[in-house]
Amino acid sequence: MKTFDIPKYYRSPVISRIKNSRKINDPRKQDYTPTLLDFGPVRFFIARHFGFCYGVENAIEISYKAIKENPGKRIFLLSEMIHNSEVNEDLTERGVRFIMDTAGKQIIEWSELNSEDIIIIPAFGTTLEIEKKISEIGIDPLKYNTTCPFVEKVWNRADSLGKTDFTIIVHGKYRHEETRATFSHSKESAPTLIIRDISEAEIIGNFMKGMISPDEFYEKFSDRYSEGFNPVKHLVRIGVVNQTTMLATETQSIADYLKKILTDKYGAGNIKKHFADTRDTLCYATHDNQKATYGLLDTDADLAIVVGGYNSSNTSHIVELCEKTIPTYFISSAEKILSKEIISHFDLHSQTEIISEHYLPDKTPVKIILTSGASCPDSVVDEVLQKILSYFENTKLAEDVLKEIV
């Protein structure tokens, strides 16, 4: 796989070395068990796969290249390049400005831009409508396009299915930048509908079985279907694609459910005429992160710390998996660890930061799962590890621990 030229300060002396060792010893990812770092009074279980993925490293490389190649020019990002505050803050400190926020709200008006400006497309991609606006200003929207190749793969698959009269069901968060972009591309060649989860897939299933009317369908999916969408006509031949940061197993469950409905309705012998197999569009990084998280949860850890941006979809899913079985703390950086007794962490359910006390159990050794989302630098995870280590006495030196495993 290609290696990317990204700033060295995103790497780390501990985490990056562990990752490199695992890549060398297990290049095909046959082993998803975590790496154990035994520091004596505290032990860390490090996920087999986490942190910067191919798409994120590609986006970072292109963004810093844009800065280097255009001294003196105004440089803009459409919105956050990835959902990580450390990376986005570093870019803004270098003079990069955001045109809109992650919800699509305009920060800088299009009229303020000119053909001499540089615009970077974020890793999530963007809509065809926005690409057109950028072109009308006189800026090439593809010159510094950091759209993840796996997102583009989803777009290409949707396009090919649309040309053979399939309808596209997009599994995603309909306000997320990537889902908005995928919807924009997909609807050009196919009737397109966005659904959030399996419960909304069941609404589609109920319509297919004649249990709800078209009016009820339109009410349930208001503003989430393409113009002219007719469920009677357009839910006969379907393919399911996803926002690449959604759980791969959830997307597959939705696809399997809808396939069964169509099989019952049209027969197994005719299913290929009504259901398109799109498993090849599922993002490898999301899939690997999920399998690595299950590997973590097979350990006897006392708690989990998940590091990443609070608006990061893939990080949120890792948190959801962990908190089902173990006390889990979702933090954006080491600064959220206030002391050995107190931690400030993000609660997914209330969407607010909360304070928890006595998060580290009073036992020896303390066993901690440590992982992060796909947009989190190794250096940030390393800082979390080092801060927790600072609260314990008589810990082994990191170099000695690494020698045992690397």
GULUM-28474 format. One line per field, with one value per residue (C-alpha): x, y, z; residue in one letter. Coordinates in steps of 0.25 Angstrom, whole numbers. Last residue first. Example, Ala and Ser with C-alpha at 12.3 -4.5 7.8 and 13.67 -1.06 7.14 Angstrom:
GULUM-28474
x <- c(55  49) $
y <- c(-4  -18) $
z <- c(29  31) $
r <- c(s  a) $
***
This chain:
GULUM-28474
x <- c(35  29  38  47  35  33  48  47  35  42  35  26  31  20  7  0  10  6  -8  -1  8  -3  -12  0  3  -12  -10  3  -3  -12  -27  -35  -38  -43  -35  -31  -27  -32  -27  -23  -20  -10  -12  -25  -33  -40  -37  -50  -51  -58  -66  -68  -77  -76  -89  -96  -106  -105  -91  -85  -72  -61  -55  -47  -44  -37  -23  -24  -31  -30  -37  -24  -19  -28  -42  -48  -58  -58  -63  -67  -68  -78  -88  -78  -68  -77  -83  -69  -64  -77  -74  -60  -65  -75  -65  -72  -66  -52  -44  -38  -45  -41  -47  -48  -44  -38  -40  -38  -49  -53  -40  -42  -56  -50  -40  -51  -58  -46  -43  -57  -56  -42  -46  -58  -70  -71  -69  -81  -90  -98  -109  -124  -136  -131  -121  -132  -139  -136  -138  -152  -159  -166  -158  -145  -148  -151  -138  -130  -135  -131  -117  -114  -118  -110  -98  -99  -99  -87  -79  -82  -83  -71  -72  -85  -92  -97  -109  -114  -129  -138  -153  -152  -153  -166  -176  -166  -167  -155  -157  -147  -137  -141  -137  -145  -157  -154  -165  -175  -172  -174  -187  -192  -187  -196  -191  -192  -191  -179  -170  -175  -172  -158  -156  -160  -151  -139  -143  -141  -128  -121  -120  -127  -124  -132  -127  -133  -121  -112  -110  -116  -104  -94  -102  -106  -91  -88  -99  -95  -80  -83  -92  -107  -113  -105  -103  -108  -110  -121  -119  -129  -125  -128  -115  -109  -113  -104  -92  -94  -95  -83  -75  -80  -76  -62  -61  -63  -52  -43  -45  -47  -35  -37  -26  -27  -41  -49  -41  -44  -51  -62  -72  -63  -65  -80  -80  -73  -83  -94  -87  -87  -74  -64  -62  -47  -49  -48  -37  -39  -28  -31  -26  -40  -47  -54  -62  -75  -75  -78  -69  -76  -87  -94  -92  -93  -78  -76  -74  -63  -52  -39  -24  -14  -4  -10  -23  -16  -11  -25  -31  -21  -23  -38  -40  -52  -45  -43  -53  -61  -59  -44  -38  -24  -21  -8  5  12  4  12  15  0  -5  5  0  -14  -10  -2  -13  -24  -16  -13  -28  -32  -22  -26  -20  -24  -27  -24  -18  -24  -14  -17  -10  -5  -3  5  15  17  11  8  -1  -4  -18  -23  -27  -18  -20  -17  -10  3  4  19  22  9  9  23  19  7  15  26  15  9  22  30  19  15  6  19  25  17  10  17  9  12  5  0) $
y <- c(-20  -27  -28  -17  -7  -9  -6  6  11  10  1  8  10  20  23  36  39  26  32  45  36  28  40  47  34  35  49  46  35  45  43  43  28  28  24  12  9  -2  0  -11  -5  -15  -13  -8  4  6  18  26  30  43  46  59  61  67  68  60  55  41  41  46  53  52  60  51  52  43  41  56  65  55  64  70  56  59  58  48  37  29  15  6  -8  -17  -8  4  -2  -3  10  17  10  16  30  29  25  37  48  60  58  57  45  37  24  20  7  1  -11  -19  -34  -36  -40  -26  -22  -32  -27  -13  -19  -24  -11  -3  -13  -11  4  3  -6  3  -5  -3  -18  -22  -16  -28  -23  -27  -28  -35  -43  -48  -55  -69  -66  -62  -49  -45  -54  -51  -36  -36  -45  -35  -23  -30  -34  -20  -14  -25  -22  -7  -10  -19  -9  1  15  23  19  26  14  7  -2  -6  -7  -12  -12  0  10  8  8  16  28  38  49  58  50  45  49  62  55  40  36  45  40  26  29  35  23  14  5  -10  -14  -23  -14  -3  -11  -14  1  4  -8  -1  11  2  -4  10  24  23  32  30  31  30  27  35  49  45  37  49  58  47  43  58  59  46  50  64  57  63  50  41  29  16  21  13  14  10  1  4  -1  13  15  3  9  22  16  8  20  28  17  16  31  30  19  28  38  52  61  69  79  82  76  88  96  111  121  125  117  105  106  108  95  87  92  87  73  71  70  59  54  56  71  78  89  102  111  126  133  131  139  137  147  145  131  136  131  124  117  106  93  85  83  98  106  113  109  117  112  122  112  113  109  96  93  95  85  74  76  77  64  61  62  73  82  90  95  98  111  116  130  131  136  123  113  100  98  100  91  80  81  79  67  60  62  56  44  41  42  33  22  22  30  24  9  -5  -16  -8  -5  -12  -4  -9  -1  -5  -12  -5  -16  -12  -23  -22  -25  -38  -35  -46  -49  -34  -37  -31  -38  -37  -25  -17  -21  -15  -2  0  -3  7  18  16  18  29  36  41  53  62  55  63  55  49  37  22  14  0) $
z <- c(75  86  98  93  93  108  110  102  109  123  133  143  157  161  153  150  139  132  129  123  114  109  105  99  90  85  81  74  66  60  60  47  47  61  74  83  97  105  119  130  144  150  162  167  171  158  148  145  160  156  143  137  125  111  104  92  103  97  92  105  103  114  125  134  149  159  153  148  138  126  116  113  107  95  89  99  99  112  113  124  118  110  102  104  94  82  83  85  73  66  71  65  51  52  56  62  76  70  74  86  91  106  110  124  133  122  122  107  97  96  89  78  76  74  64  56  56  52  41  35  36  29  18  14  9  -6  -10  -2  -13  -17  -25  -22  -32  -44  -36  -28  -39  -35  -20  -22  -25  -12  -2  -9  -9  6  8  0  9  22  16  11  25  32  23  26  41  39  32  43  37  33  19  17  11  -2  -3  -17  -21  -32  -29  -19  -30  -36  -24  -16  -26  -25  -34  -28  -19  -5  9  9  16  18  28  22  8  12  19  7  -1  8  19  20  5  7  0  9  21  16  14  28  33  26  35  47  42  42  36  22  10  -3  -17  -31  -40  -50  -44  -31  -27  -28  -19  -10  -8  -5  5  11  12  19  29  30  25  34  26  19  4  -3  -18  -28  -40  -54  -61  -62  -47  -43  -50  -44  -30  -32  -36  -24  -14  -20  -19  -4  -4  -11  0  -6  -4  -17  -18  -33  -34  -31  -42  -38  -48  -39  -48  -45  -30  -32  -40  -30  -20  -28  -30  -15  -7  -3  11  10  9  -5  -4  -10  -15  -18  -31  -38  -27  -14  -6  -15  -10  4  15  27  20  27  21  34  35  35  22  15  25  25  23  29  34  48  41  36  50  56  46  49  64  63  56  48  34  24  32  22  8  11  7  3  0  -8  -3  -3  -12  -14  1  5  -5  -2  13  8  -2  9  19  10  6  21  24  12  15  30  41  55  58  55  64  76  87  101  111  125  138  150  142  129  121  107  101  86  82  75  61  55  40  36  23  27  40  45  37  39  54  56  48  57  70  65  62  76  84  78  71  57  55  58  45  36  25  13  10  8  -3  0) $
r <- c(v  i  e  k  l  v  d  e  a  l  k  t  n  e  f  y  s  l  i  k  q  l  v  e  d  v  v  s  d  p  c  s  a  g  s  t  l  i  i  k  v  p  t  k  d  p  l  y  h  e  s  i  i  e  t  q  s  h  l  d  f  h  s  i  i  e  k  s  l  i  k  e  a  s  s  i  f  y  t  p  i  t  k  e  c  l  e  v  i  h  s  t  n  s  s  n  y  g  g  v  v  i  a  l  d  a  d  t  d  l  l  g  y  t  a  k  q  n  d  h  t  a  y  c  l  t  d  r  t  d  a  f  h  k  k  i  n  g  a  g  y  k  d  t  l  i  k  k  l  y  d  a  i  s  q  t  e  t  a  l  m  t  t  q  n  v  v  g  i  r  v  l  h  k  v  p  n  f  g  e  s  y  r  d  s  f  k  e  y  f  e  d  p  s  i  m  g  k  m  f  n  g  i  i  e  a  e  s  i  d  r  i  i  l  t  p  a  s  e  k  s  h  s  f  t  a  r  t  e  e  h  r  y  k  g  h  v  i  i  t  f  d  t  k  g  l  s  d  a  r  n  w  v  k  e  v  f  p  c  t  t  n  y  k  l  p  d  i  g  i  e  s  i  k  k  e  i  e  l  t  t  g  f  a  p  i  i  i  i  d  e  s  n  l  e  s  w  e  i  i  q  k  g  a  t  d  m  i  f  r  v  g  r  e  t  l  d  e  n  v  e  s  n  h  i  m  e  s  l  l  f  i  r  k  g  p  n  e  k  i  a  k  y  s  i  e  i  a  n  e  v  g  y  c  f  g  f  h  r  a  i  f  f  r  v  p  g  f  d  l  l  t  p  t  y  d  q  k  r  p  d  n  i  k  r  s  n  k  i  r  s  i  v  p  s  r  y  y  k  p  i  d  f  t  k  m) $
***
